[in-house]
Amino acid sequence: MLVDGVTVNVPRKPAPDFGVDVKSVKEAVFKNNAKILILTSPNNPDGSVISHEEIEELLDLPCLVVLDEAYIEFYGVEHSFAEEVPKRQNLIVLRTFSKRAALAGLRVGYGIFPLHLMEYLWRMKQPYNVSVVAEIAACAALSNPVYLEDVKNALVSERENMFKMMSSFSFLEPYKSKSNFILCRVMSGQAEELKGFLESEGVIVRYYSSPPELSGCIRVSVGLPEHTDRLKVALRKYMEKSGIPENK
């Protein structure tokens, strides 16, 4: 780790909440004299969010709080803590163009930092800047906010449609998400088998065998309505092939 840092992991609450265990986080910070606390909201891969009150409570800790908001647009920018950064000495908010603007391959994002940290960040900055292509693409995305908002609204709407569809299958337990994907537990330990079957049908999903809290889950990204339809057809084929009862 950089400058001999040590990572201390604090497990989240179990499904279906997947929330941050604020009490355990606070205990870990004081016990380990932590310098930095890293939070993610909405979280990947479950799509859960940290409440405003919980973040406020964690900001009272004697450490730097780094809040990753990579998926915040799918929750609502009104929930972002970006505007709080100038009012705080210990808050950093990270954002990206990878998700909402679909520029993942260009690796372009940004951070919002307290002014007193900038001098030190410039000292440790690597000599490489964002590529010209990434810069042009990011500027193009920023120049068309109406289009980005329309795409985001369409994805959020389709996320709800996909959740409803997945909930109708007796062998699936999808979890509510505030991101652009849905985490789903596959009943009866068939997650890996289902993943392979879906791939044979041209549907790629993320399968989790670990950590224990996610074992037996798959994550499905939200796409166009026709993608949801294709997933539905593939799930029905799997259900029929496996002899799974239709009623939940």
N, C-alpha and C positions, 0 to 999 in steps of 0.2 A: 504494500500500500504506500501511497505517497506520504512522505515524511513520517513513516512508521505508524500511520494511523491504524486503529483497530476498529472493526465493524461489530456492533452489537445489535443483533436482530431481536425485535419484539414482535411476537406473533400477533396477528389480527384476531378478532373474534371469529368464532366458527360461523359457517353458513346457517341461515341465509343472510345474516347481517354483514359479515366481513368488515365490521367497523374497527376503528382504531381503539385499542385498549388504553385509554388515556391514563388511567391509574398506573398501569404497568410501564408505560412510556416514561412517566414522570419518575417512577422509582428507578428505572434504568439510567436516566439522565443523571440523577444525583449519585447513584451507586458508582457509576463509571466516570463521573466528572466529565460527561460528554461535552464536546465543543460544538458539534453540529448535529441537528436533528433533521432528518430527511423524511418528508411526507409526500404522499401522492393522492391527488383528488381531482377528478375521478380516478379510482385505482385500476390498475391493470393486473390481473385479467378479469376481475369480478365486476367492475363498473360501479362500485360503491363510492359514496362521497363522504367527506368529513364535514360535520356541521360547522357552521360559523362559530358557535359557542365553543366547540371543542378546539378549534384552531386558536381562538382567542385565549383559551386556557393554556394551551401549549406555548403560545407566544410569551407567556409570563415566565417561562423557564429561563435560567441563566445560560442560554446557549443560542447559537445562530440557527434559525429555522429556515430550511430550504423547502419551499412548497412547489412541487412539480405539478403544473396545470396543463399538461400536454393535451388532455381531452376536454378541457373546460368548456369549449364552445358547444359541445353536445349536451352539456348540463345547463349552460346559460352563463354568458359572460357577466351577468349581474351578480353571480356568485363568486366571481374572481376576487382575490385579495390583492391584485396588482395595484389598485389605488391606495392601498394601505402602506405600501413600501415607503413613500416619503415621510410618513408619520412615525415610522418605527426605525430602530437602530439594529434590529436583529432579524429582519425578514428579507428573504430573497424569493422571488417568484420566477419560475422558469416556464417558458412557452415555446411552441414549435410550429413550423409550417408543415410538418410531416403528416399530421392527421387531417385537420380540417381542409387544408389546401392541397392535400395529396402529393406533397413534395418529399416523401420519405427518402427516396433514393438520392436526393440532392443534399441531404444532411444540413438543413438550414433552420436555425431557431434563434431565440434571443432570451436574455434574462433581464430582470428589473431589480436593480441593486441599490442599497443605501449609498449615498455619495461617499461616506467615509471609508467604504471598502474599495472604491474604484482604484485608488493608487496601488493597493496591494494586488488587485486582480491584474492590472497592467504589468506588474513585475513578473507574475507567473505565467502570463499568456504565452502560448506557443507562437512561433513566428509565422504560422500559416493562417491565412484569412479565408473567409467564405469564398468559394469559387465564383468566377464571373457568371457562369450559367446559373448557379444557385441564387446569386444576388438579383439577376434579371427576373428569374421566376418568382422570387419573393416579392419584388416590386410590382410585378404584374398581378400577383394575387391581391396585394394591398390596394391596387388601383381599381379593383372590381368587387367591392364589398357586397353589392346587391346579389351578384352571382353566388358568392361564397355563402351568403345567408340563405339563399334559395336551396342550395345543395345541402346545407346543414339541416334545414327544416325538413327536406325530403328524407334525409337519412334518419332523423329522429322519428318521423312518422312511420317509416318502414321498420324501424327498430321495434315499435309497439306492435306492428302487424306480425313481425317475425316471432316476437315473444308470445303472442296469443296463439300463433300456429304451433309453436313448439310445445306450449303448455297443453295442447290437445292430445299429445301422444302419451300413452300410459307409461312408457319406459323412460321418459325424460322429465327432469325437474330444472327448468331454466330459472335463473335468478334475475331479478329486476336490475337493470343497468342504466346508468346515466352517461354511457360512452357510446362508441360506434360499433360495439360488439356485445354479444351475450354469452355469458358463461353458463354451462348447462351440465348438470350431473346426470350421468347415464346409469339407470338402475340395473341391479343384478350383475354388476361388474363386467359389463359388456362394452365399455368405452373404447378400448383398443380395437375390438372387433368391429364396432360401428365405424370408427375412423377409417379402417381399411376398406369397408364396404362403400362408404361415401366417396372415398378417393376413386374407387373403381367406377363410380357413377359420375366422376368429374367434379366432385365437390370437395374442396380442401378445407379441413378444419384443424385447429390446434388441439392436440391431445396432451393431457397431464397425467403422469404417473407419480409425480412428486411436486411439492411436499405433500405430506399426508392429508392436509386440509383440502387439497385440490385433486387428490388421487381419484381417478374414475370420472374426471370431468373433461369436457371438450369446450373450446371457445370458437364461436362462429362470428365472423365479421358481417356487418349489415351492408347490403348492396342494393341493387335495383329490385323492384317488385318481381321481375322474372327470375332473379336469383333466389328469392324466397320461395317462389313456386317450384323451382328445380329442387331445392332442398326438401320441400314437402313431398314431392314425388319420390325422391330417394329414400326418405324416412319411411314412407308407406311401403316401399318395396322391401326395405329391411325388416319392417314389422311383419309383413306377410311371410317372408322367407324364414324368419325366426319363430313363427307361430306365436307371436306376442298378442295377448288379448287387446282388442281395440279400445274398450272402455277403460277410463282412468279410475 
